[in-house]
Amino acid sequence: MKQQSFAVIILTVAFGIGASLPAQAASFATRVPTVSVNVAAVESQAQLAQTLAAQGYSHITLSSARPSLENPHPELSPSNTQHCALTPVHNGWNGVAQKSGETVQVYVTGL
């Protein structure tokens, strides 16, 4: 009997948490600041960093890896800065930067 009660408690907790996740995820997604940079031609990470710096961004951390379930924060292992002049940017997420003390996600469009 105890085992059945335990299973019911686990299912109740799991469904209670699961029901609130979409609302929490939606509210989180709307609060994440982003900056979109329209790039007309293939551009390197170095050029993207220069563009962002000219717009007042600092602490620019770019990554050639895209976020995934296995690696949700590739900016924590940024691209080798020695090769950033050779590393092309790609459509979508490319890293993070800061402006006015706020960290923003850097998205590239137009490629």
Kinemage of the C-alpha trace (Angstrom):
@kinemage 1
@onewidth
@group {chain A} dominant
@subgroup {mainchain}
@vectorlist {calphas} color= white
{ca met a 1} P 0.000 0.000 0.000
{ca lys a 2} L 2.827 2.428 0.792
{ca gln a 3} L 4.380 1.873 -2.627
{ca gln a 4} L 1.123 2.808 -4.392
{ca ser a 5} L 0.752 6.014 -2.310
{ca phe a 6} L 4.321 6.974 -3.126
{ca ala a 7} L 3.636 6.549 -6.857
{ca val a 8} L 0.528 8.726 -6.611
{ca ile a 9} L 2.511 11.459 -4.854
{ca ile a 10} L 5.231 11.370 -7.519
{ca leu a 11} L 2.664 11.577 -10.333
{ca thr a 12} L 0.832 14.426 -8.587
{ca val a 13} L 4.032 16.404 -8.138
{ca ala a 14} L 5.199 15.696 -11.685
{ca phe a 15} L 1.895 16.749 -13.240
{ca gly a 16} L 1.682 19.803 -10.984
{ca ile a 17} L 5.136 20.944 -12.029
{ca gly a 18} L 4.566 20.011 -15.675
{ca ala a 19} L 1.390 22.051 -15.835
{ca ser a 20} L 3.176 25.194 -14.719
{ca leu a 21} L 6.263 24.806 -16.960
{ca pro a 22} L 4.795 26.179 -20.211
{ca ala a 23} L 3.675 29.376 -18.480
{ca gln a 24} L 7.044 29.774 -16.780
{ca ala a 25} L 8.921 29.068 -20.004
{ca ala a 26} L 6.793 31.558 -21.921
{ca ser a 27} L 7.340 34.287 -19.341
{ca phe a 28} L 11.090 33.563 -19.286
{ca ala a 29} L 11.295 33.667 -23.083
{ca thr a 30} L 9.716 37.095 -23.190
{ca arg a 31} L 12.191 38.467 -20.628
{ca val a 32} L 15.403 37.376 -22.326
{ca pro a 33} L 16.889 40.458 -23.991
{ca thr a 34} L 18.231 39.953 -27.499
{ca val a 35} L 20.006 41.981 -30.129
{ca ser a 36} L 19.539 41.111 -33.788
{ca val a 37} L 22.291 41.988 -36.217
{ca asn a 38} L 21.382 41.906 -39.902
{ca val a 39} L 24.345 40.641 -41.890
{ca ala a 40} L 24.200 40.979 -45.677
{ca ala a 41} L 27.209 38.770 -46.449
{ca val a 42} L 29.272 36.082 -44.783
{ca glu a 43} L 30.934 37.769 -41.854
{ca ser a 44} L 33.517 36.556 -39.365
{ca gln a 45} L 33.111 36.527 -35.611
{ca ala a 46} L 35.729 39.293 -35.452
{ca gln a 47} L 33.634 41.505 -37.751
{ca leu a 48} L 30.493 40.778 -35.736
{ca ala a 49} L 32.317 41.684 -32.525
{ca gln a 50} L 33.482 44.974 -34.111
{ca thr a 51} L 29.909 45.763 -35.206
{ca leu a 52} L 28.581 45.096 -31.712
{ca ala a 53} L 31.359 47.132 -30.079
{ca ala a 54} L 30.552 50.065 -32.384
{ca gln a 55} L 26.942 49.844 -31.137
{ca gly a 56} L 28.113 50.116 -27.511
{ca tyr a 57} L 28.233 46.439 -26.546
{ca ser a 58} L 31.025 45.029 -24.406
{ca his a 59} L 31.968 41.649 -22.914
{ca ile a 60} L 31.172 40.090 -26.294
{ca thr a 61} L 31.472 36.304 -26.146
{ca leu a 62} L 30.833 34.495 -29.412
{ca ser a 63} L 30.726 30.781 -30.105
{ca ser a 64} L 30.730 28.811 -33.321
{ca ala a 65} L 28.689 26.084 -31.599
{ca arg a 66} L 24.918 26.411 -31.555
{ca pro a 67} L 22.995 25.821 -28.317
{ca ser a 68} L 21.660 22.285 -27.942
{ca leu a 69} L 20.225 20.090 -25.217
{ca glu a 70} L 23.699 18.653 -24.633
{ca asn a 71} L 25.352 22.096 -24.644
{ca pro a 72} L 22.768 24.765 -23.730
{ca his a 73} L 25.393 27.448 -23.029
{ca pro a 74} L 28.134 27.251 -25.661
{ca glu a 75} L 29.173 30.802 -24.745
{ca leu a 76} L 30.747 29.298 -21.627
{ca ser a 77} L 33.260 27.613 -23.951
{ca pro a 78} L 33.755 30.392 -26.497
{ca ser a 79} L 35.530 30.035 -29.804
{ca asn a 80} L 39.267 30.433 -29.818
{ca thr a 81} L 39.780 34.186 -30.136
{ca gln a 82} L 42.920 33.646 -32.212
{ca his a 83} L 40.777 32.194 -34.987
{ca cys a 84} L 37.725 34.476 -34.699
{ca ala a 85} L 38.771 36.298 -37.906
{ca leu a 86} L 38.421 32.974 -39.741
{ca thr a 87} L 35.282 31.686 -37.970
{ca pro a 88} L 32.118 32.634 -39.871
{ca val a 89} L 28.941 33.648 -38.078
{ca his a 90} L 25.736 31.768 -38.808
{ca asn a 91} L 22.038 32.621 -38.866
{ca gly a 92} L 20.569 32.521 -35.393
{ca trp a 93} L 22.261 32.541 -32.031
{ca asn a 94} L 25.978 33.434 -32.057
{ca gly a 95} L 26.738 34.369 -28.452
{ca val a 96} L 26.172 36.970 -25.769
{ca ala a 97} L 27.181 40.575 -25.116
{ca gln a 98} L 26.545 43.256 -22.518
{ca lys a 99} L 25.192 46.771 -22.801
{ca ser a 100} L 24.311 49.052 -19.908
{ca gly a 101} L 25.014 46.190 -17.499
{ca glu a 102} L 22.486 43.868 -19.161
{ca thr a 103} L 23.498 40.630 -20.878
{ca val a 104} L 21.799 40.077 -24.232
{ca gln a 105} L 21.673 37.148 -26.629
{ca val a 106} L 23.252 37.909 -30.041
{ca tyr a 107} L 21.255 36.727 -33.055
{ca val a 108} L 22.333 37.122 -36.678
{ca thr a 109} L 19.811 37.414 -39.500
{ca gly a 110} L 20.140 37.886 -43.237
{ca leu a 111} L 22.630 35.179 -44.182
